Structure formats: structure tokens, C-alpha cells
């Protein structure tokens, strides 16, 4: 006689549950990391560097401090990664923009410097000016983000940088956008910003052809 299968408390439905229905540990880890990064950016923008501790970020993200330190061993690791994460998200959104008029392109570029990312970046810059351990990380990050933003701007504006002065014109646009972002930190500068964006689009049409 064949062996008798011992009874089990599991139902047929449980026995048929495929393994892929269970959330993989790696997916949970990625989700936790994403929540921490988003919480860190929000905390920097709202509370500044001094008020944005790992514990505060972990609580906002709904995870333990230990889980936060598992993903980011130091505070500097957490916040530089957070700003880089959102910068990459915004760059991806820019790259996805359809070909359109220069006014819309200028407005989209200016938007990079008027949202939570820019506020968070400002806090990080201020902290880096006094934190020796943080400064080289932020300097390298900003240089990389700046190069990527410039490259995307050139593509969206269909700018020919082989022509004299075009590269400086595009860089001037980004510098102007950063200035508008600074003006928007303390007060809502939407109305004035809209007029400046429209005028810059006219100037770019003349300069870029």
C-alpha cells in the first residue's frame, strides 16, 4: 500500500495560493526606501536641516529608526539621497515633456526651482556650508544635477550650442529660474514669475532662432 498523506489544517485554497501573490521582501525594502526618501524631502522643506532628524523622518515615513538606519546609515546619507531622488524624478518628468512652444518649456524649467525639491535643496546647501562631512556630497550632487538639467534644457529648447553665445544663453535661463525660485521662498511670486517667463521665451526665440 502507498503511504497515507497525513491530514493538514490548510484549505485547498491556501494550498493553491501562488508564491508570487506574496509581496517579495525586496519589493517591501524598495517601498520602505522610497517612503524614507519622500519623507526626508518633505521634512527638509518644512522644518529645515536642524528640525529634520532621522527619527523625525522615520516617524513621518511610518517606519522604525532602525529600519531607516538600515537603508541609510548616516543622516548625511539619507538627505543627500533624498534630494538626489527627487531631482531624478523631476528630470524624468522634464524628459517626458512633449515638443512644445518655448514658453511652456521655460515655465517647466522654472517649476524645477519653485517646488518642495528646491526648498529642500536650499536647506541642504545651507547645512553643507557649515558641515564639512556634508559639503563634498552636496557639491558633487548639485554639479551632477546641474549638468543633467542643462542637457535637458538644450534638448527641449532645440538649442544649437555650437553657435557662439547659445550655451551661455541656456545657462542664463537656468540661473534666472533659480533666482525666481529664491524669490518664491518667502512670498508667492506667481504673478510676477508668469510675466518673466513670457518675456524670457521671447528673448530665447530671438537668441536661439
Secondary structure as the mmCIF struct_conf table of DSSP 4:
data_model
#
loop_
_struct_conf.conf_type_id
_struct_conf.id
_struct_conf.beg_label_comp_id
_struct_conf.beg_label_asym_id
_struct_conf.beg_label_seq_id
_struct_conf.end_label_comp_id
_struct_conf.end_label_asym_id
_struct_conf.end_label_seq_id
HELX_LH_PP_P HELX_LH_PP_P1 UNK A 2 UNK A 7
BEND BEND1 UNK A 9 UNK A 9
HELX_RH_AL_P HELX_RH_AL_P1 UNK A 12 UNK A 15
TURN_TY1_P TURN_TY1_P1 UNK A 16 UNK A 16
HELX_RH_3T_P HELX_RH_3T_P1 UNK A 19 UNK A 21
BEND BEND2 UNK A 22 UNK A 22
HELX_LH_PP_P HELX_LH_PP_P2 UNK A 23 UNK A 24
HELX_RH_AL_P HELX_RH_AL_P2 UNK A 25 UNK A 47
TURN_TY1_P TURN_TY1_P2 UNK A 48 UNK A 51
HELX_RH_AL_P HELX_RH_AL_P3 UNK A 54 UNK A 61
TURN_TY1_P TURN_TY1_P3 UNK A 62 UNK A 62
BEND BEND3 UNK A 63 UNK A 63
HELX_RH_AL_P HELX_RH_AL_P4 UNK A 65 UNK A 71
BEND BEND4 UNK A 73 UNK A 74
HELX_RH_AL_P HELX_RH_AL_P5 UNK A 75 UNK A 95
TURN_TY1_P TURN_TY1_P4 UNK A 96 UNK A 96
HELX_LH_PP_P HELX_LH_PP_P3 UNK A 97 UNK A 98
BEND BEND5 UNK A 99 UNK A 99
HELX_RH_AL_P HELX_RH_AL_P6 UNK A 102 UNK A 111
TURN_TY1_P TURN_TY1_P5 UNK A 112 UNK A 113
BEND BEND6 UNK A 114 UNK A 115
HELX_RH_AL_P HELX_RH_AL_P7 UNK A 116 UNK A 128
TURN_TY1_P TURN_TY1_P6 UNK A 129 UNK A 130
HELX_RH_AL_P HELX_RH_AL_P8 UNK A 132 UNK A 157
TURN_TY1_P TURN_TY1_P7 UNK A 158 UNK A 158
TURN_TY1_P TURN_TY1_P8 UNK A 161 UNK A 162
BEND BEND7 UNK A 163 UNK A 163
TURN_TY1_P TURN_TY1_P9 UNK A 164 UNK A 165
HELX_RH_AL_P HELX_RH_AL_P9 UNK A 166 UNK A 186
BEND BEND8 UNK A 187 UNK A 187
HELX_RH_AL_P HELX_RH_AL_P10 UNK A 190 UNK A 208
#
